[in-house]
Amino acid sequence: MAQSAHRWKAVAAVSTAAGLIALGLGAPGATAATTPRIDLKVLVVDNGDSPVQAITAQLRNTGIPYTTVDLNDADRPAITAAFLADTVNGTPRARYQGVVLPNEAPFGAGSAEQTTLETYEKTYGIPQVDAYTWAHPEVGLDYSAYSGTLDGRTADVTTAGRAGWFGYLDGAVTFEDNSASTQESYGFVATPRTGFTSYVDVPVPGGTGRGSLIGEYAHDGRRELVVTFAYNQYQQQFRVLARGIVEWLTQGVHLGQARNYFEVHVDDVFAPDSRWDTTHNCTPGDFTCPGGDGEGTVPIRMTAADAQYAAQWQQEHGFKLDMVYNAGSGEEWKTENGGTDALATQLLADKAKYRWINHTYTHKFLGCVQDTTSVPWSCAKNADGSTQYLSRADISAEISNNYNWGVGKGLPLNRAELVTGEHSGLRTLPQQPDDNPNLAGALAANGVKWTASDNSREPEQRSVGSSTLTVPRYPMNVYYNTGTDAEMADEYNWIYTSAADGGSGLCENNPSSTCLPAPLDTATGYRSYIVPQEARTALGHAISGDPRPHYAHQSNLAEDRTLYPVLNKVLADYQALFADNTPLENLAQAAIGTELQRRAAWQAALASGKVTAYRVGNTVTITAPSGTQIPVTVPEGTKQQLLLGTTTFGTAYAGRRSAWGTPAALQSALTLKLP
């Protein structure tokens, strides 16, 4: 961090002899002029290629404001001195703290625009990211020792990278290799020349030594971060390295913050779940299943031993599960099974070890009244032709009865959190295009501020009435109606196998799905194929800074305990990648909802043009609409200016400090003092 602080002090000093050239970047010795103002915004020059769009996505997800110049737009603004800089009250102002380019010279080497941009960067000490370029001397590298696919290759963070902007990483970064028939990554591996510091490198394929993939080239009073491999925003190698790229670009001082999150909701706790019928390829009890109503089949329900294992697993992995419970379904099971329930006894004995969320008393469908006389089902109609909905009283009873039962058992509950059965009550397309009009009032009456929604249907947070917001959840491909590995593989085969191979054929006509080349072996397919895929998907969400929770079901903690292999791999892979200073944050539903709400408000404030943020020397000043929570990331040692004195700003994460901040009492701006 001392290195980072020193770099900021160097940038703050300027030279009149070379027109405000930042010291430490090749400036001649001269007297200092007025310290410039650097606005906390990034300039993105976009040619439409995926590397620039990936970095843009990282800026947006972090909450960093940026301006895009589209090279494919004939009416784009020209890159002129006036476009890049001006003066404010006599103080020189750089409009952008960093520049993202498709390559080192997208306007053409020596062109007027390229020369103007390079002069701007030298004048104000502005860093430039070359999103993707080939290895050659003009970017500080020898010509490529290797060029070609990087699929499956293992790259490492160098000593310089660990000491600097990539210090949040702990282990090797493996390039994705998801398909043997498709080239997923292409890159150039080359030896650095004088002035080039490699941050991420790889052994030269088929050769000797190591070559750079990401590094800093300091030359002619400028700094470029040179990336020599292609990528998109969804690839794991980019998601892992994106934080370092952005921190280098902003030199560790920027609006927005990025943290990694992972949460898992376990639905239907206390309730039994129906079991997949491997003969009829459906779930008995479902009205679409020709195999009958489920009589004679054994439902899937955790045992006391499963509950003991869950508590032990949490302790061993330092990870807390959210138990999403249906008390009424559990009480019904208890009545039907001799009046005792060892599972409930064990879970309640360990109640303080979990988080608990209200899942309604009996898991009743809270939307329209379902007419199941046809397939697919439809909403029943009233005599006047209007949709028949479950009443507000019935919805409220499902919520309150479950909550009151939990309070009576001493569960550590938050009344404001709710997950309805099947996310029902919310719009369910195509049958129910609108929310149950009785839902919002019932939620408000029961103090529910956060209700879960299905991210696969509604990925954005939205309002339900005036008092409740949704919290979108990711469904996991660990099915609720399977208790064993074999059942999981069998149902997966049915969904993702062509009709010719004995499957449903659904994958053949679904543009978002791909058929398996051959059915999975039901004895081994779950662990060997499904688990790695699902773990990769969940890890991708976690490392992209997405706080949305995942959800599975109590059946997945029973019998073969199918959920744990996925969770074990996610946690192990994360730990292998990231340093201890970058932990996975495990938030409660209300905290997730608050995070999503703040992000939406922040993006709205940026879009309105009502946020002003800049630094002058080591002082950062930020103003935003009244009441707006402001996300900020700064170096360790940063202080917030109070009316009298200062206080340490933010909390430590990934080698920086970050927080949602607000101006101190009696102040109109959030003012920070950098170290």
BALUM-888077 format. One line per field, with one value per residue (C-alpha): residue number from 0; chain; x, y, z. Coordinates in steps of 0.05 Angstrom, whole numbers. Example, Ala and Ser with C-alpha at 12.3 -4.5 7.8 and 13.67 -1.06 7.14 Angstrom:
BEGIN
k	(0|1)
c	(A|A)
px	(246|273)
py	(-90|-21)
pz	(156|143)
//
This chain:
BEGIN
k	(0|1|2|3|4|5|6|7|8|9|10|11|12|13|14|15|16|17|18|19|20|21|22|23|24|25|26|27|28|29|30|31|32|33|34|35|36|37|38|39|40|41|42|43|44|45|46|47|48|49|50|51|52|53|54|55|56|57|58|59|60|61|62|63|64|65|66|67|68|69|70|71|72|73|74|75|76|77|78|79|80|81|82|83|84|85|86|87|88|89|90|91|92|93|94|95|96|97|98|99|100|101|102|103|104|105|106|107|108|109|110|111|112|113|114|115|116|117|118|119|120|121|122|123|124|125|126|127|128|129|130|131|132|133|134|135|136|137|138|139|140|141|142|143|144|145|146|147|148|149|150|151|152|153|154|155|156|157|158|159|160|161|162|163|164|165|166|167|168|169|170|171|172|173|174|175|176|177|178|179|180|181|182|183|184|185|186|187|188|189|190|191|192|193|194|195|196|197|198|199|200|201|202|203|204|205|206|207|208|209|210|211|212|213|214|215|216|217|218|219|220|221|222|223|224|225|226|227|228|229|230|231|232|233|234|235|236|237|238|239|240|241|242|243|244|245|246|247|248|249|250|251|252|253|254|255|256|257|258|259|260|261|262|263|264|265|266|267|268|269|270|271|272|273|274|275|276|277|278|279|280|281|282|283|284|285|286|287|288|289|290|291|292|293|294|295|296|297|298|299|300|301|302|303|304|305|306|307|308|309|310|311|312|313|314|315|316|317|318|319|320|321|322|323|324|325|326|327|328|329|330|331|332|333|334|335|336|337|338|339|340|341|342|343|344|345|346|347|348|349|350|351|352|353|354|355|356|357|358|359|360|361|362|363|364|365|366|367|368|369|370|371|372|373|374|375|376|377|378|379|380|381|382|383|384|385|386|387|388|389|390|391|392|393|394|395|396|397|398|399|400|401|402|403|404|405|406|407|408|409|410|411|412|413|414|415|416|417|418|419|420|421|422|423|424|425|426|427|428|429|430|431|432|433|434|435|436|437|438|439|440|441|442|443|444|445|446|447|448|449|450|451|452|453|454|455|456|457|458|459|460|461|462|463|464|465|466|467|468|469|470|471|472|473|474|475|476|477|478|479|480|481|482|483|484|485|486|487|488|489|490|491|492|493|494|495|496|497|498|499|500|501|502|503|504|505|506|507|508|509|510|511|512|513|514|515|516|517|518|519|520|521|522|523|524|525|526|527|528|529|530|531|532|533|534|535|536|537|538|539|540|541|542|543|544|545|546|547|548|549|550|551|552|553|554|555|556|557|558|559|560|561|562|563|564|565|566|567|568|569|570|571|572|573|574|575|576|577|578|579|580|581|582|583|584|585|586|587|588|589|590|591|592|593|594|595|596|597|598|599|600|601|602|603|604|605|606|607|608|609|610|611|612|613|614|615|616|617|618|619|620|621|622|623|624|625|626|627|628|629|630|631|632|633|634|635|636|637|638|639|640|641|642|643|644|645|646|647|648|649|650|651|652|653|654|655|656|657|658|659|660|661|662|663|664|665|666|667|668|669|670|671|672|673|674)
c	(A|A|A|A|A|A|A|A|A|A|A|A|A|A|A|A|A|A|A|A|A|A|A|A|A|A|A|A|A|A|A|A|A|A|A|A|A|A|A|A|A|A|A|A|A|A|A|A|A|A|A|A|A|A|A|A|A|A|A|A|A|A|A|A|A|A|A|A|A|A|A|A|A|A|A|A|A|A|A|A|A|A|A|A|A|A|A|A|A|A|A|A|A|A|A|A|A|A|A|A|A|A|A|A|A|A|A|A|A|A|A|A|A|A|A|A|A|A|A|A|A|A|A|A|A|A|A|A|A|A|A|A|A|A|A|A|A|A|A|A|A|A|A|A|A|A|A|A|A|A|A|A|A|A|A|A|A|A|A|A|A|A|A|A|A|A|A|A|A|A|A|A|A|A|A|A|A|A|A|A|A|A|A|A|A|A|A|A|A|A|A|A|A|A|A|A|A|A|A|A|A|A|A|A|A|A|A|A|A|A|A|A|A|A|A|A|A|A|A|A|A|A|A|A|A|A|A|A|A|A|A|A|A|A|A|A|A|A|A|A|A|A|A|A|A|A|A|A|A|A|A|A|A|A|A|A|A|A|A|A|A|A|A|A|A|A|A|A|A|A|A|A|A|A|A|A|A|A|A|A|A|A|A|A|A|A|A|A|A|A|A|A|A|A|A|A|A|A|A|A|A|A|A|A|A|A|A|A|A|A|A|A|A|A|A|A|A|A|A|A|A|A|A|A|A|A|A|A|A|A|A|A|A|A|A|A|A|A|A|A|A|A|A|A|A|A|A|A|A|A|A|A|A|A|A|A|A|A|A|A|A|A|A|A|A|A|A|A|A|A|A|A|A|A|A|A|A|A|A|A|A|A|A|A|A|A|A|A|A|A|A|A|A|A|A|A|A|A|A|A|A|A|A|A|A|A|A|A|A|A|A|A|A|A|A|A|A|A|A|A|A|A|A|A|A|A|A|A|A|A|A|A|A|A|A|A|A|A|A|A|A|A|A|A|A|A|A|A|A|A|A|A|A|A|A|A|A|A|A|A|A|A|A|A|A|A|A|A|A|A|A|A|A|A|A|A|A|A|A|A|A|A|A|A|A|A|A|A|A|A|A|A|A|A|A|A|A|A|A|A|A|A|A|A|A|A|A|A|A|A|A|A|A|A|A|A|A|A|A|A|A|A|A|A|A|A|A|A|A|A|A|A|A|A|A|A|A|A|A|A|A|A|A|A|A|A|A|A|A|A|A|A|A|A|A|A|A|A|A|A|A|A|A|A|A|A|A|A|A|A|A|A|A|A|A|A|A|A|A|A|A|A|A|A|A|A|A|A|A|A|A|A|A|A|A|A|A|A|A|A|A|A|A|A|A|A|A|A|A|A|A|A|A|A|A|A|A|A|A|A|A|A|A|A|A|A|A|A|A|A|A|A|A|A|A|A|A|A|A|A|A|A|A|A|A|A|A|A|A|A|A|A|A|A|A|A|A|A|A|A|A|A|A|A|A|A|A|A|A|A|A|A|A|A|A)
px	(0|60|76|5|7|74|47|-12|34|76|16|-6|58|62|113|104|161|121|50|29|67|60|125|151|130|190|177|238|256|218|176|106|45|-27|-47|-98|-167|-177|-250|-267|-293|-264|-262|-278|-262|-303|-293|-347|-299|-311|-249|-270|-341|-317|-279|-340|-383|-334|-337|-413|-419|-369|-407|-352|-379|-352|-362|-362|-336|-362|-312|-367|-411|-400|-427|-381|-345|-274|-218|-194|-159|-225|-260|-208|-192|-211|-207|-254|-248|-178|-157|-136|-185|-174|-243|-222|-179|-164|-173|-193|-174|-185|-110|-51|-69|-141|-141|-77|-6|13|-58|-85|-133|-81|-30|-80|-98|-25|-10|-68|-43|27|1|-42|-11|-71|-65|-86|-110|-98|-156|-126|-65|-11|59|108|161|113|79|144|146|189|152|112|148|80|13|-47|-98|-92|-148|-131|-65|-46|-23|8|10|82|118|105|32|24|58|12|-55|-65|-47|-118|-101|-69|-63|-57|-109|-130|-159|-226|-228|-301|-302|-250|-279|-281|-223|-243|-181|-127|-66|5|60|123|184|182|231|260|205|155|134|95|38|10|51|51|103|117|78|126|185|226|218|156|120|73|-2|-16|36|51|92|121|149|151|119|59|35|-2|-31|-19|-65|-45|-101|-173|-231|-304|-339|-365|-300|-271|-201|-228|-273|-214|-167|-218|-210|-135|-145|-195|-154|-93|-136|-161|-98|-140|-184|-252|-327|-361|-339|-331|-337|-349|-411|-439|-503|-546|-619|-644|-719|-774|-740|-786|-827|-819|-804|-834|-788|-772|-801|-746|-796|-847|-797|-839|-854|-912|-962|-952|-1016|-976|-947|-981|-951|-1005|-1012|-950|-982|-931|-871|-826|-818|-749|-739|-678|-664|-635|-568|-573|-585|-525|-483|-507|-486|-419|-408|-422|-371|-318|-326|-341|-403|-474|-535|-603|-657|-721|-775|-847|-871|-941|-916|-870|-926|-968|-912|-903|-977|-975|-912|-928|-927|-851|-801|-727|-708|-744|-715|-644|-652|-683|-627|-578|-623|-572|-522|-565|-601|-676|-725|-801|-824|-899|-934|-956|-920|-988|-989|-1003|-1020|-1082|-1124|-1095|-1140|-1104|-1156|-1112|-1037|-1006|-1048|-1085|-1114|-1185|-1237|-1292|-1363|-1349|-1287|-1237|-1178|-1192|-1137|-1119|-1147|-1106|-1129|-1104|-1037|-1030|-1046|-991|-940|-961|-973|-904|-870|-907|-888|-815|-818|-849|-792|-739|-714|-670|-718|-722|-796|-778|-753|-798|-793|-861|-871|-849|-841|-917|-959|-910|-925|-917|-913|-948|-1008|-1006|-975|-986|-975|-1033|-1066|-1076|-1002|-974|-1024|-1011|-936|-942|-988|-937|-878|-845|-794|-757|-790|-752|-761|-734|-674|-686|-753|-741|-667|-677|-701|-770|-824|-884|-931|-902|-866|-832|-775|-756|-690|-676|-647|-608|-639|-586|-586|-591|-663|-713|-744|-681|-647|-593|-538|-571|-638|-603|-568|-632|-673|-616|-613|-688|-683|-618|-619|-648|-710|-668|-625|-685|-693|-750|-721|-735|-663|-671|-720|-696|-648|-620|-605|-556|-567|-517|-476|-497|-536|-496|-479|-529|-478|-424|-454|-475|-407|-366|-407|-463|-425|-367|-415|-459|-400|-369|-435|-442|-369|-378|-434|-393|-330|-368|-391|-463|-496|-558|-567|-572|-626|-632|-678|-676|-680|-609|-583|-616|-598|-537|-532|-524|-515|-450|-405|-425|-415|-349|-321|-344|-312|-248|-239|-250|-201|-149|-156|-163|-120|-145|-157|-212|-262|-330|-383|-443|-502|-571|-630|-645|-572|-574|-637|-607|-544|-586|-629|-567|-537|-600|-604|-530|-538|-598|-558|-502|-551|-582|-515|-523|-459|-394|-330|-258|-191|-143|-77|-95|-165|-226|-292|-359|-428|-492|-568|-588|-596|-556|-509|-442|-398|-324|-259|-194|-126|-113|-102|-155|-194|-262|-263|-312|-333|-281|-226|-226|-246|-221|-262|-292|-274|-216|-226|-178|-123|-165|-218|-289|-359|-425|-412|-450|-427|-411|-459|-469|-431|-458|-401|-365|-293|-236|-163|-118|-54)
py	(0|46|38|58|119|141|135|181|233|231|242|302|340|372|408|475|460|404|429|393|329|285|274|203|192|221|294|341|374|439|480|455|488|486|416|392|365|294|274|203|178|131|142|79|77|19|-17|-68|-125|-168|-147|-74|-94|-140|-83|-38|-90|-92|-16|-17|-74|-40|26|66|121|121|155|113|135|86|79|49|111|162|216|202|260|273|264|335|372|405|338|311|371|442|487|496|561|569|497|451|392|324|297|223|187|129|108|41|29|-32|-33|14|60|52|120|104|116|189|211|276|240|190|244|287|228|211|283|284|221|250|317|290|222|184|107|71|-1|-35|-84|-133|-127|-170|-175|-128|-77|-17|-44|-63|-136|-179|-210|-270|-331|-365|-346|-391|-423|-415|-464|-501|-464|-442|-371|-342|-274|-251|-224|-153|-169|-197|-136|-90|-90|-166|-179|-204|-268|-328|-381|-398|-375|-430|-410|-443|-505|-524|-556|-598|-578|-502|-453|-409|-366|-340|-302|-279|-299|-255|-234|-163|-110|-51|-11|-69|-101|-166|-177|-242|-292|-363|-415|-409|-465|-511|-468|-445|-390|-349|-296|-240|-238|-175|-123|-49|-13|53|96|167|193|146|80|26|-38|-87|-148|-198|-249|-245|-254|-238|-217|-287|-325|-344|-319|-249|-249|-268|-216|-160|-130|-120|-89|-38|-23|-9|34|77|70|44|106|103|107|40|-22|-96|-154|-228|-261|-331|-350|-413|-418|-487|-487|-533|-546|-591|-609|-672|-665|-709|-759|-763|-825|-855|-900|-849|-791|-744|-728|-766|-719|-669|-664|-672|-739|-800|-844|-826|-785|-810|-864|-917|-872|-850|-774|-744|-714|-700|-743|-722|-750|-704|-645|-663|-668|-599|-566|-601|-582|-509|-508|-542|-496|-430|-421|-409|-438|-403|-452|-433|-469|-492|-506|-528|-581|-606|-610|-648|-698|-705|-721|-773|-806|-822|-753|-746|-713|-726|-679|-620|-635|-636|-573|-534|-556|-525|-467|-413|-443|-425|-366|-378|-350|-355|-399|-397|-447|-500|-479|-460|-429|-356|-333|-346|-407|-461|-498|-564|-596|-581|-582|-533|-508|-442|-391|-406|-353|-320|-319|-251|-277|-244|-283|-318|-303|-330|-280|-231|-266|-333|-304|-268|-331|-370|-316|-301|-373|-394|-333|-341|-415|-397|-343|-393|-441|-387|-385|-324|-294|-228|-212|-171|-232|-280|-334|-355|-426|-430|-354|-354|-292|-258|-257|-326|-327|-345|-362|-303|-241|-197|-204|-229|-162|-187|-201|-131|-116|-182|-170|-100|-123|-175|-127|-162|-116|-169|-226|-275|-280|-328|-297|-341|-306|-237|-220|-148|-125|-93|-67|-107|-54|5|-31|-93|-106|-171|-208|-249|-318|-365|-434|-489|-549|-594|-616|-612|-679|-721|-749|-791|-782|-832|-796|-730|-759|-793|-730|-690|-741|-733|-658|-652|-713|-716|-758|-804|-819|-832|-762|-713|-676|-610|-590|-596|-539|-494|-440|-431|-506|-555|-630|-678|-716|-780|-795|-792|-855|-852|-884|-831|-775|-730|-725|-726|-680|-642|-622|-588|-551|-527|-508|-468|-430|-414|-393|-348|-312|-306|-277|-228|-190|-213|-215|-254|-318|-388|-436|-512|-555|-595|-659|-642|-648|-716|-787|-778|-705|-682|-608|-615|-636|-572|-527|-561|-548|-476|-461|-500|-468|-399|-411|-435|-371|-315|-290|-287|-212|-226|-271|-293|-250|-290|-243|-250|-238|-169|-148|-174|-136|-73|-81|-89|-29|15|-6|12|80|92|75|122|178|168|166|231|267|290|258|299|265|287|288|345|320|273|300|267|305|272|302|264|275|280|212|175|122|131|71|87|47|77|56|34|93|137|181|214|287|305|373|367|316|253|179|117|106|39|-33|-73|-117|-142|-96|-33|-1|8|25|57|126|191|262|273|312|385|371|371|329|265|286|236|245|195|173)
pz	(0|11|-63|-81|-36|-64|-135|-117|-87|-150|-195|-153|-170|-238|-282|-317|-365|-399|-388|-324|-337|-275|-237|-235|-307|-342|-327|-327|-262|-257|-210|-194|-224|-200|-180|-231|-217|-241|-251|-227|-294|-346|-421|-461|-535|-562|-628|-614|-596|-534|-494|-491|-476|-420|-386|-396|-361|-303|-297|-298|-248|-201|-205|-240|-286|-357|-424|-487|-554|-607|-664|-707|-699|-755|-710|-651|-619|-641|-591|-583|-527|-508|-505|-456|-412|-393|-332|-273|-233|-260|-243|-300|-304|-334|-350|-346|-295|-342|-414|-443|-515|-560|-573|-566|-624|-648|-683|-721|-698|-709|-725|-696|-648|-625|-613|-575|-530|-516|-500|-451|-417|-409|-385|-330|-316|-341|-347|-411|-417|-484|-479|-529|-574|-605|-578|-612|-592|-595|-533|-497|-517|-563|-620|-597|-573|-581|-611|-610|-565|-490|-473|-409|-399|-329|-318|-255|-222|-220|-159|-185|-195|-125|-96|-134|-168|-171|-98|-84|-122|-87|-140|-213|-264|-311|-378|-392|-435|-437|-505|-540|-608|-597|-588|-530|-518|-564|-543|-554|-505|-508|-469|-438|-461|-421|-387|-386|-320|-327|-278|-306|-345|-371|-390|-465|-497|-534|-514|-455|-404|-390|-428|-408|-417|-376|-359|-353|-405|-381|-437|-463|-399|-407|-377|-414|-387|-444|-449|-502|-499|-523|-475|-461|-397|-382|-382|-315|-330|-344|-283|-239|-269|-281|-212|-222|-291|-264|-201|-245|-292|-234|-192|-135|-126|-158|-149|-140|-104|-121|-74|-84|-56|-48|-12|-15|5|22|8|36|103|146|84|43|-32|-86|-120|-195|-228|-270|-306|-327|-331|-289|-216|-185|-154|-210|-250|-315|-292|-323|-270|-220|-157|-123|-80|-61|-75|-18|-15|-1|68|109|171|237|213|152|198|240|177|153|218|217|144|158|215|173|114|151|109|133|97|96|119|82|121|116|187|168|119|174|224|174|163|238|247|192|220|292|323|329|284|297|239|269|337|310|267|324|371|321|302|320|270|210|181|174|123|122|64|82|126|75|11|-20|-89|-76|-146|-187|-171|-217|-265|-278|-323|-383|-396|-386|-328|-333|-285|-263|-281|-241|-270|-301|-337|-291|-262|-197|-146|-78|-27|13|77|53|32|98|137|100|118|189|212|189|220|287|289|279|333|380|367|378|306|291|240|203|193|132|93|54|0|-26|-51|-124|-120|-127|-122|-168|-242|-273|-348|-391|-348|-299|-330|-269|-194|-153|-137|-65|-55|-42|13|48|45|73|129|150|148|88|55|14|-23|-67|-142|-194|-229|-290|-299|-268|-262|-240|-172|-175|-130|-106|-81|-44|13|-16|-65|-98|-87|-150|-136|-181|-188|-183|-230|-169|-175|-118|-137|-133|-72|-105|-156|-202|-199|-215|-276|-300|-298|-329|-385|-397|-402|-441|-487|-557|-571|-613|-552|-507|-479|-481|-540|-506|-518|-593|-600|-544|-568|-498|-489|-519|-523|-492|-544|-508|-444|-379|-342|-284|-238|-250|-292|-235|-201|-265|-310|-274|-211|-248|-294|-237|-194|-251|-262|-188|-181|-242|-206|-143|-175|-218|-156|-162|-93|-116|-76|-104|-83|-77|-33|30|-12|-37|35|43|20|-26|-4|-75|-60|-21|-80|-116|-55|-38|-108|-109|-42|-57|-126|-96|-40|-90|-131|-81|-24|47|40|-11|24|-3|31|55|63|91|44|71|62|-10|-24|5|-37|-101|-82|-70|-136|-174|-140|-154|-228|-232|-199|-250|-308|-284|-288|-216|-188|-186|-164|-170|-136|-128|-101|-44|-32|-63|-65|-84|-87|-105|-96|-23|10|-43|-16|-52|-66|-63|-65|-39|-13|58|104|72|120|115|131|186|209|263|250|208|213|177|114|94|109|82|21|-33|-9|-12|30|5|30|14|42|54|70|143|188|165|100|29|-1|17|26|32|47|11|46)
//
